[in-house]
Amino acid sequence: MFRIAKLTTILVAAAGVASLSTGAMAAGSCVMAGGEATMLTSDLAKFMANAALKNSISGKGLKASGEVKMTCKDGVANVYCIAKQKACK
């Protein structure tokens, strides 16, 4: 039961999108958008980080440009991933 509650908490936390862009955005400009996730498995962490990235980009009304760059770190009981991608107006 505790494990399910912990996983649910992690999923909800991963849904909170982290945007790595800063400053005001002028028309036609680009930013580096990002999403992150901490999950029990590598595949799930990558999937959720990519989903958070897509939510970040669409939430700002931008369009993705270029490749997604994914970095992950293995923890003791989880995997932390950050997905980054250039996004333009």
PDB file as gemmi writes it, atoms N, CA and C in Angstrom:
CRYST1    1.000    1.000    1.000  90.00  90.00  90.00 P 1                      
ATOM      1  N   MET A   1       0.827  -1.185   0.000  1.00  0.00           N  
ATOM      2  CA  MET A   1       0.000   0.000   0.000  1.00  0.00           C  
ATOM      3  C   MET A   1       0.870   1.247   0.000  1.00  0.00           C  
ATOM      4  N   PHE A   2       1.903   1.272   0.846  1.00  0.00           N  
ATOM      5  CA  PHE A   2       2.799   2.423   0.907  1.00  0.00           C  
ATOM      6  C   PHE A   2       3.505   2.630  -0.421  1.00  0.00           C  
ATOM      7  N   ARG A   3       3.889   1.525  -1.063  1.00  0.00           N  
ATOM      8  CA  ARG A   3       4.600   1.608  -2.347  1.00  0.00           C  
ATOM      9  C   ARG A   3       3.712   2.243  -3.423  1.00  0.00           C  
ATOM     10  N   ILE A   4       2.425   1.920  -3.438  1.00  0.00           N  
ATOM     11  CA  ILE A   4       1.491   2.506  -4.402  1.00  0.00           C  
ATOM     12  C   ILE A   4       1.322   3.995  -4.119  1.00  0.00           C  
ATOM     13  N   ALA A   5       1.195   4.350  -2.861  1.00  0.00           N  
ATOM     14  CA  ALA A   5       1.064   5.766  -2.506  1.00  0.00           C  
ATOM     15  C   ALA A   5       2.315   6.536  -2.890  1.00  0.00           C  
ATOM     16  N   LYS A   6       3.482   5.928  -2.686  1.00  0.00           N  
ATOM     17  CA  LYS A   6       4.744   6.585  -3.040  1.00  0.00           C  
ATOM     18  C   LYS A   6       4.838   6.765  -4.551  1.00  0.00           C  
ATOM     19  N   LEU A   7       4.465   5.749  -5.323  1.00  0.00           N  
ATOM     20  CA  LEU A   7       4.498   5.831  -6.777  1.00  0.00           C  
ATOM     21  C   LEU A   7       3.527   6.903  -7.264  1.00  0.00           C  
ATOM     22  N   THR A   8       2.346   6.965  -6.665  1.00  0.00           N  
ATOM     23  CA  THR A   8       1.370   7.990  -7.040  1.00  0.00           C  
ATOM     24  C   THR A   8       1.921   9.376  -6.756  1.00  0.00           C  
ATOM     25  N   THR A   9       2.570   9.545  -5.619  1.00  0.00           N  
ATOM     26  CA  THR A   9       3.178  10.825  -5.273  1.00  0.00           C  
ATOM     27  C   THR A   9       4.262  11.187  -6.276  1.00  0.00           C  
ATOM     28  N   ILE A  10       5.065  10.223  -6.661  1.00  0.00           N  
ATOM     29  CA  ILE A  10       6.127  10.470  -7.635  1.00  0.00           C  
ATOM     30  C   ILE A  10       5.531  10.854  -8.975  1.00  0.00           C  
ATOM     31  N   LEU A  11       4.477  10.164  -9.407  1.00  0.00           N  
ATOM     32  CA  LEU A  11       3.839  10.490 -10.684  1.00  0.00           C  
ATOM     33  C   LEU A  11       3.273  11.897 -10.673  1.00  0.00           C  
ATOM     34  N   VAL A  12       2.639  12.282  -9.581  1.00  0.00           N  
ATOM     35  CA  VAL A  12       2.083  13.622  -9.478  1.00  0.00           C  
ATOM     36  C   VAL A  12       3.202  14.654  -9.489  1.00  0.00           C  
ATOM     37  N   ALA A  13       4.297  14.373  -8.788  1.00  0.00           N  
ATOM     38  CA  ALA A  13       5.423  15.303  -8.776  1.00  0.00           C  
ATOM     39  C   ALA A  13       6.053  15.423 -10.154  1.00  0.00           C  
ATOM     40  N   ALA A  14       6.114  14.327 -10.880  1.00  0.00           N  
ATOM     41  CA  ALA A  14       6.700  14.348 -12.228  1.00  0.00           C  
ATOM     42  C   ALA A  14       5.825  15.124 -13.190  1.00  0.00           C  
ATOM     43  N   ALA A  15       4.543  15.182 -12.917  1.00  0.00           N  
ATOM     44  CA  ALA A  15       3.646  15.927 -13.790  1.00  0.00           C  
ATOM     45  C   ALA A  15       3.855  17.430 -13.661  1.00  0.00           C  
ATOM     46  N   GLY A  16       4.428  17.860 -12.543  1.00  0.00           N  
ATOM     47  CA  GLY A  16       4.786  19.269 -12.386  1.00  0.00           C  
ATOM     48  C   GLY A  16       5.925  19.581 -13.326  1.00  0.00           C  
ATOM     49  N   VAL A  17       5.657  20.347 -14.341  1.00  0.00           N  
ATOM     50  CA  VAL A  17       6.630  20.565 -15.410  1.00  0.00           C  
ATOM     51  C   VAL A  17       7.649  21.611 -15.002  1.00  0.00           C  
ATOM     52  N   ALA A  18       8.903  21.309 -15.290  1.00  0.00           N  
ATOM     53  CA  ALA A  18       9.975  22.256 -15.028  1.00  0.00           C  
ATOM     54  C   ALA A  18      10.440  22.852 -16.341  1.00  0.00           C  
ATOM     55  N   SER A  19      10.373  24.137 -16.455  1.00  0.00           N  
ATOM     56  CA  SER A  19      10.843  24.801 -17.662  1.00  0.00           C  
ATOM     57  C   SER A  19      12.221  25.372 -17.375  1.00  0.00           C  
ATOM     58  N   LEU A  20      13.177  25.091 -18.233  1.00  0.00           N  
ATOM     59  CA  LEU A  20      14.545  25.540 -18.027  1.00  0.00           C  
ATOM     60  C   LEU A  20      14.839  26.857 -18.714  1.00  0.00           C  
ATOM     61  N   SER A  21      13.832  27.510 -19.278  1.00  0.00           N  
ATOM     62  CA  SER A  21      14.051  28.791 -19.944  1.00  0.00           C  
ATOM     63  C   SER A  21      13.954  29.920 -18.927  1.00  0.00           C  
ATOM     64  N   THR A  22      14.655  31.015 -19.218  1.00  0.00           N  
ATOM     65  CA  THR A  22      14.602  32.169 -18.341  1.00  0.00           C  
ATOM     66  C   THR A  22      14.410  33.429 -19.159  1.00  0.00           C  
ATOM     67  N   GLY A  23      13.926  34.480 -18.515  1.00  0.00           N  
ATOM     68  CA  GLY A  23      13.783  35.768 -19.178  1.00  0.00           C  
ATOM     69  C   GLY A  23      12.547  35.861 -20.045  1.00  0.00           C  
ATOM     70  N   ALA A  24      12.318  37.080 -20.552  1.00  0.00           N  
ATOM     71  CA  ALA A  24      11.186  37.325 -21.434  1.00  0.00           C  
ATOM     72  C   ALA A  24      11.494  36.790 -22.829  1.00  0.00           C  
ATOM     73  N   MET A  25      10.449  36.383 -23.538  1.00  0.00           N  
ATOM     74  CA  MET A  25      10.650  35.799 -24.858  1.00  0.00           C  
ATOM     75  C   MET A  25      10.059  36.739 -25.901  1.00  0.00           C  
ATOM     76  N   ALA A  26      10.899  37.199 -26.802  1.00  0.00           N  
ATOM     77  CA  ALA A  26      10.450  38.057 -27.891  1.00  0.00           C  
ATOM     78  C   ALA A  26       9.869  37.197 -29.010  1.00  0.00           C  
ATOM     79  N   ALA A  27       9.059  37.803 -29.855  1.00  0.00           N  
ATOM     80  CA  ALA A  27       8.458  37.074 -30.980  1.00  0.00           C  
ATOM     81  C   ALA A  27       9.554  36.507 -31.868  1.00  0.00           C  
ATOM     82  N   GLY A  28       9.434  35.237 -32.229  1.00  0.00           N  
ATOM     83  CA  GLY A  28      10.400  34.599 -33.111  1.00  0.00           C  
ATOM     84  C   GLY A  28      11.627  34.080 -32.400  1.00  0.00           C  
ATOM     85  N   SER A  29      11.708  34.237 -31.106  1.00  0.00           N  
ATOM     86  CA  SER A  29      12.884  33.765 -30.379  1.00  0.00           C  
ATOM     87  C   SER A  29      12.701  32.322 -29.921  1.00  0.00           C  
ATOM     88  N   CYS A  30      13.803  31.727 -29.534  1.00  0.00           N  
ATOM     89  CA  CYS A  30      13.790  30.340 -29.081  1.00  0.00           C  
ATOM     90  C   CYS A  30      14.310  30.236 -27.656  1.00  0.00           C  
ATOM     91  N   VAL A  31      13.897  29.202 -26.968  1.00  0.00           N  
ATOM     92  CA  VAL A  31      14.364  28.914 -25.610  1.00  0.00           C  
ATOM     93  C   VAL A  31      14.699  27.427 -25.519  1.00  0.00           C  
ATOM     94  N   MET A  32      15.428  27.065 -24.476  1.00  0.00           N  
ATOM     95  CA  MET A  32      15.677  25.664 -24.171  1.00  0.00           C  
ATOM     96  C   MET A  32      14.642  25.267 -23.131  1.00  0.00           C  
ATOM     97  N   ALA A  33      13.689  24.432 -23.538  1.00  0.00           N  
ATOM     98  CA  ALA A  33      12.629  23.967 -22.635  1.00  0.00           C  
ATOM     99  C   ALA A  33      13.065  22.651 -22.019  1.00  0.00           C  
ATOM    100  N   GLY A  34      12.466  22.312 -20.895  1.00  0.00           N  
ATOM    101  CA  GLY A  34      12.848  21.069 -20.249  1.00  0.00           C  
ATOM    102  C   GLY A  34      11.748  20.463 -19.416  1.00  0.00           C  
ATOM    103  N   GLY A  35      11.914  19.180 -19.152  1.00  0.00           N  
ATOM    104  CA  GLY A  35      11.010  18.450 -18.274  1.00  0.00           C  
ATOM    105  C   GLY A  35      11.829  17.435 -17.500  1.00  0.00           C  
ATOM    106  N   GLU A  36      11.399  17.109 -16.316  1.00  0.00           N  
ATOM    107  CA  GLU A  36      12.146  16.173 -15.484  1.00  0.00           C  
ATOM    108  C   GLU A  36      11.203  15.182 -14.820  1.00  0.00           C  
ATOM    109  N   ALA A  37      11.773  14.049 -14.422  1.00  0.00           N  
ATOM    110  CA  ALA A  37      10.982  13.021 -13.741  1.00  0.00           C  
ATOM    111  C   ALA A  37      11.890  12.143 -12.900  1.00  0.00           C  
ATOM    112  N   THR A  38      11.372  11.696 -11.788  1.00  0.00           N  
ATOM    113  CA  THR A  38      12.038  10.721 -10.935  1.00  0.00           C  
ATOM    114  C   THR A  38      11.094   9.530 -10.812  1.00  0.00           C  
ATOM    115  N   MET A  39      11.545   8.378 -11.280  1.00  0.00           N  
ATOM    116  CA  MET A  39      10.704   7.190 -11.315  1.00  0.00           C  
ATOM    117  C   MET A  39      11.478   5.969 -10.824  1.00  0.00           C  
ATOM    118  N   LEU A  40      10.776   4.861 -10.713  1.00  0.00           N  
ATOM    119  CA  LEU A  40      11.396   3.624 -10.234  1.00  0.00           C  
ATOM    120  C   LEU A  40      12.248   2.938 -11.290  1.00  0.00           C  
ATOM    121  N   THR A  41      11.899   3.104 -12.571  1.00  0.00           N  
ATOM    122  CA  THR A  41      12.660   2.468 -13.641  1.00  0.00           C  
ATOM    123  C   THR A  41      13.156   3.510 -14.636  1.00  0.00           C  
ATOM    124  N   SER A  42      14.196   3.159 -15.371  1.00  0.00           N  
ATOM    125  CA  SER A  42      14.776   4.057 -16.365  1.00  0.00           C  
ATOM    126  C   SER A  42      13.787   4.366 -17.486  1.00  0.00           C  
ATOM    127  N   ASP A  43      13.118   3.353 -17.988  1.00  0.00           N  
ATOM    128  CA  ASP A  43      12.162   3.555 -19.072  1.00  0.00           C  
ATOM    129  C   ASP A  43      11.032   4.490 -18.661  1.00  0.00           C  
ATOM    130  N   LEU A  44      10.511   4.305 -17.475  1.00  0.00           N  
ATOM    131  CA  LEU A  44       9.425   5.142 -16.991  1.00  0.00           C  
ATOM    132  C   LEU A  44       9.900   6.573 -16.750  1.00  0.00           C  
ATOM    133  N   ALA A  45      11.097   6.740 -16.203  1.00  0.00           N  
ATOM    134  CA  ALA A  45      11.649   8.081 -15.969  1.00  0.00           C  
ATOM    135  C   ALA A  45      11.849   8.822 -17.289  1.00  0.00           C  
ATOM    136  N   LYS A  46      12.354   8.131 -18.303  1.00  0.00           N  
ATOM    137  CA  LYS A  46      12.541   8.755 -19.621  1.00  0.00           C  
ATOM    138  C   LYS A  46      11.201   9.142 -20.235  1.00  0.00           C  
ATOM    139  N   PHE A  47      10.234   8.243 -20.146  1.00  0.00           N  
ATOM    140  CA  PHE A  47       8.905   8.506 -20.692  1.00  0.00           C  
ATOM    141  C   PHE A  47       8.273   9.733 -20.028  1.00  0.00           C  
ATOM    142  N   MET A  48       8.319   9.786 -18.702  1.00  0.00           N  
ATOM    143  CA  MET A  48       7.696  10.885 -17.965  1.00  0.00           C  
ATOM    144  C   MET A  48       8.436  12.207 -18.177  1.00  0.00           C  
ATOM    145  N   ALA A  49       9.775  12.178 -18.267  1.00  0.00           N  
ATOM    146  CA  ALA A  49      10.536  13.400 -18.532  1.00  0.00           C  
ATOM    147  C   ALA A  49      10.195  13.935 -19.916  1.00  0.00           C  
ATOM    148  N   ASN A  50      10.052  13.051 -20.879  1.00  0.00           N  
ATOM    149  CA  ASN A  50       9.678  13.459 -22.233  1.00  0.00           C  
ATOM    150  C   ASN A  50       8.260  14.032 -22.254  1.00  0.00           C  
ATOM    151  N   ALA A  51       7.359  13.435 -21.505  1.00  0.00           N  
ATOM    152  CA  ALA A  51       5.988  13.954 -21.414  1.00  0.00           C  
ATOM    153  C   ALA A  51       5.969  15.336 -20.759  1.00  0.00           C  
ATOM    154  N   ALA A  52       6.767  15.505 -19.709  1.00  0.00           N  
ATOM    155  CA  ALA A  52       6.854  16.805 -19.045  1.00  0.00           C  
ATOM    156  C   ALA A  52       7.439  17.857 -19.989  1.00  0.00           C  
ATOM    157  N   LEU A  53       8.414  17.474 -20.800  1.00  0.00           N  
ATOM    158  CA  LEU A  53       8.993  18.387 -21.789  1.00  0.00           C  
ATOM    159  C   LEU A  53       7.930  18.831 -22.787  1.00  0.00           C  
ATOM    160  N   LYS A  54       7.166  17.880 -23.313  1.00  0.00           N  
ATOM    161  CA  LYS A  54       6.116  18.222 -24.276  1.00  0.00           C  
ATOM    162  C   LYS A  54       5.077  19.144 -23.654  1.00  0.00           C  
ATOM    163  N   ASN A  55       4.714  18.911 -22.400  1.00  0.00           N  
ATOM    164  CA  ASN A  55       3.759  19.772 -21.698  1.00  0.00           C  
ATOM    165  C   ASN A  55       4.325  21.170 -21.510  1.00  0.00           C  
ATOM    166  N   SER A  56       5.602  21.257 -21.212  1.00  0.00           N  
ATOM    167  CA  SER A  56       6.261  22.547 -21.032  1.00  0.00           C  
ATOM    168  C   SER A  56       6.231  23.357 -22.327  1.00  0.00           C  
ATOM    169  N   ILE A  57       6.556  22.705 -23.426  1.00  0.00           N  
ATOM    170  CA  ILE A  57       6.591  23.386 -24.720  1.00  0.00           C  
ATOM    171  C   ILE A  57       5.188  23.831 -25.137  1.00  0.00           C  
ATOM    172  N   SER A  58       4.215  22.942 -25.052  1.00  0.00           N  
ATOM    173  CA  SER A  58       2.856  23.304 -25.462  1.00  0.00           C  
ATOM    174  C   SER A  58       2.234  24.323 -24.515  1.00  0.00           C  
ATOM    175  N   GLY A  59       2.587  24.266 -23.242  1.00  0.00           N  
ATOM    176  CA  GLY A  59       2.061  25.212 -22.264  1.00  0.00           C  
ATOM    177  C   GLY A  59       2.497  26.641 -22.523  1.00  0.00           C  
ATOM    178  N   LYS A  60       3.645  26.807 -23.160  1.00  0.00           N  
ATOM    179  CA  LYS A  60       4.136  28.137 -23.501  1.00  0.00           C  
ATOM    180  C   LYS A  60       3.750  28.537 -24.920  1.00  0.00           C  
ATOM    181  N   GLY A  61       3.011  27.665 -25.626  1.00  0.00           N  
ATOM    182  CA  GLY A  61       2.592  27.963 -26.978  1.00  0.00           C  
ATOM    183  C   GLY A  61       3.732  27.940 -27.980  1.00  0.00           C  
ATOM    184  N   LEU A  62       4.722  27.092 -27.741  1.00  0.00           N  
ATOM    185  CA  LEU A  62       5.897  27.010 -28.605  1.00  0.00           C  
ATOM    186  C   LEU A  62       5.852  25.756 -29.458  1.00  0.00           C  
ATOM    187  N   LYS A  63       6.789  25.675 -30.406  1.00  0.00           N  
ATOM    188  CA  LYS A  63       6.931  24.486 -31.240  1.00  0.00           C  
ATOM    189  C   LYS A  63       8.333  23.932 -31.047  1.00  0.00           C  
ATOM    190  N   ALA A  64       8.424  22.629 -30.885  1.00  0.00           N  
ATOM    191  CA  ALA A  64       9.706  21.961 -30.677  1.00  0.00           C  
ATOM    192  C   ALA A  64      10.567  22.080 -31.928  1.00  0.00           C  
ATOM    193  N   SER A  65      11.874  22.195 -31.705  1.00  0.00           N  
ATOM    194  CA  SER A  65      12.828  22.304 -32.810  1.00  0.00           C  
ATOM    195  C   SER A  65      14.075  21.510 -32.455  1.00  0.00           C  
ATOM    196  N   GLY A  66      14.468  20.589 -33.302  1.00  0.00           N  
ATOM    197  CA  GLY A  66      15.674  19.802 -33.042  1.00  0.00           C  
ATOM    198  C   GLY A  66      15.400  18.564 -32.215  1.00  0.00           C  
ATOM    199  N   GLU A  67      16.498  17.937 -31.810  1.00  0.00           N  
ATOM    200  CA  GLU A  67      16.428  16.682 -31.057  1.00  0.00           C  
ATOM    201  C   GLU A  67      16.213  16.908 -29.567  1.00  0.00           C  
ATOM    202  N   VAL A  68      15.617  15.914 -28.923  1.00  0.00           N  
ATOM    203  CA  VAL A  68      15.491  15.906 -27.467  1.00  0.00           C  
ATOM    204  C   VAL A  68      16.803  15.372 -26.895  1.00  0.00           C  
ATOM    205  N   LYS A  69      17.347  16.077 -25.919  1.00  0.00           N  
ATOM    206  CA  LYS A  69      18.561  15.620 -25.227  1.00  0.00           C  
ATOM    207  C   LYS A  69      18.153  15.126 -23.853  1.00  0.00           C  
ATOM    208  N   MET A  70      18.388  13.845 -23.604  1.00  0.00           N  
ATOM    209  CA  MET A  70      17.965  13.199 -22.361  1.00  0.00           C  
ATOM    210  C   MET A  70      19.191  12.825 -21.539  1.00  0.00           C  
ATOM    211  N   THR A  71      19.199  13.215 -20.264  1.00  0.00           N  
ATOM    212  CA  THR A  71      20.248  12.777 -19.340  1.00  0.00           C  
ATOM    213  C   THR A  71      19.574  12.158 -18.129  1.00  0.00           C  
ATOM    214  N   CYS A  72      20.106  11.037 -17.683  1.00  0.00           N  
ATOM    215  CA  CYS A  72      19.531  10.322 -16.547  1.00  0.00           C  
ATOM    216  C   CYS A  72      20.620   9.964 -15.545  1.00  0.00           C  
ATOM    217  N   LYS A  73      20.237   9.921 -14.270  1.00  0.00           N  
ATOM    218  CA  LYS A  73      21.134   9.505 -13.196  1.00  0.00           C  
ATOM    219  C   LYS A  73      20.417   8.446 -12.372  1.00  0.00           C  
ATOM    220  N   ASP A  74      21.119   7.341 -12.143  1.00  0.00           N  
ATOM    221  CA  ASP A  74      20.569   6.282 -11.306  1.00  0.00           C  
ATOM    222  C   ASP A  74      20.774   6.630  -9.843  1.00  0.00           C  
ATOM    223  N   GLY A  75      19.710   6.499  -9.068  1.00  0.00           N  
ATOM    224  CA  GLY A  75      19.785   6.688  -7.640  1.00  0.00           C  
ATOM    225  C   GLY A  75      19.745   5.335  -6.948  1.00  0.00           C  
ATOM    226  N   VAL A  76      19.634   5.353  -5.647  1.00  0.00           N  
ATOM    227  CA  VAL A  76      19.582   4.118  -4.876  1.00  0.00           C  
ATOM    228  C   VAL A  76      18.313   3.325  -5.197  1.00  0.00           C  
ATOM    229  N   ALA A  77      17.173   4.022  -5.207  1.00  0.00           N  
ATOM    230  CA  ALA A  77      15.907   3.321  -5.435  1.00  0.00           C  
ATOM    231  C   ALA A  77      15.098   3.930  -6.580  1.00  0.00           C  
ATOM    232  N   ASN A  78      15.714   4.843  -7.338  1.00  0.00           N  
ATOM    233  CA  ASN A  78      14.978   5.486  -8.416  1.00  0.00           C  
ATOM    234  C   ASN A  78      15.923   5.985  -9.505  1.00  0.00           C  
ATOM    235  N   VAL A  79      15.345   6.505 -10.566  1.00  0.00           N  
ATOM    236  CA  VAL A  79      16.104   7.068 -11.688  1.00  0.00           C  
ATOM    237  C   VAL A  79      15.572   8.477 -11.929  1.00  0.00           C  
ATOM    238  N   TYR A  80      16.485   9.432 -12.071  1.00  0.00           N  
ATOM    239  CA  TYR A  80      16.134  10.835 -12.313  1.00  0.00           C  
ATOM    240  C   TYR A  80      16.555  11.198 -13.731  1.00  0.00           C  
ATOM    241  N   CYS A  81      15.630  11.704 -14.545  1.00  0.00           N  
ATOM    242  CA  CYS A  81      15.927  12.084 -15.929  1.00  0.00           C  
ATOM    243  C   CYS A  81      15.494  13.523 -16.195  1.00  0.00           C  
ATOM    244  N   ILE A  82      16.274  14.183 -17.036  1.00  0.00           N  
ATOM    245  CA  ILE A  82      15.948  15.517 -17.541  1.00  0.00           C  
ATOM    246  C   ILE A  82      15.952  15.441 -19.060  1.00  0.00           C  
ATOM    247  N   ALA A  83      14.877  15.940 -19.658  1.00  0.00           N  
ATOM    248  CA  ALA A  83      14.770  16.020 -21.117  1.00  0.00           C  
ATOM    249  C   ALA A  83      14.802  17.497 -21.496  1.00  0.00           C  
ATOM    250  N   LYS A  84      15.637  17.855 -22.474  1.00  0.00           N  
ATOM    251  CA  LYS A  84      15.746  19.243 -22.933  1.00  0.00           C  
ATOM    252  C   LYS A  84      15.576  19.277 -24.447  1.00  0.00           C  
ATOM    253  N   GLN A  85      14.974  20.364 -24.924  1.00  0.00           N  
ATOM    254  CA  GLN A  85      14.787  20.536 -26.357  1.00  0.00           C  
ATOM    255  C   GLN A  85      14.603  22.024 -26.651  1.00  0.00           C  
ATOM    256  N   LYS A  86      15.136  22.448 -27.775  1.00  0.00           N  
ATOM    257  CA  LYS A  86      14.955  23.812 -28.230  1.00  0.00           C  
ATOM    258  C   LYS A  86      13.497  23.975 -28.649  1.00  0.00           C  
ATOM    259  N   ALA A  87      12.897  25.122 -28.284  1.00  0.00           N  
ATOM    260  CA  ALA A  87      11.508  25.402 -28.637  1.00  0.00           C  
ATOM    261  C   ALA A  87      11.419  26.853 -29.092  1.00  0.00           C  
ATOM    262  N   CYS A  88      10.678  27.088 -30.166  1.00  0.00           N  
ATOM    263  CA  CYS A  88      10.584  28.422 -30.756  1.00  0.00           C  
ATOM    264  C   CYS A  88       9.136  28.863 -30.886  1.00  0.00           C  
ATOM    265  N   LYS A  89       8.938  30.173 -30.969  1.00  0.00           N  
ATOM    266  CA  LYS A  89       7.619  30.795 -31.114  1.00  0.00           C  
ATOM    267  C   LYS A  89       7.013  30.424 -32.425  1.00  0.00           C  
TER     268      LYS A  89                                                      
END                                                                             
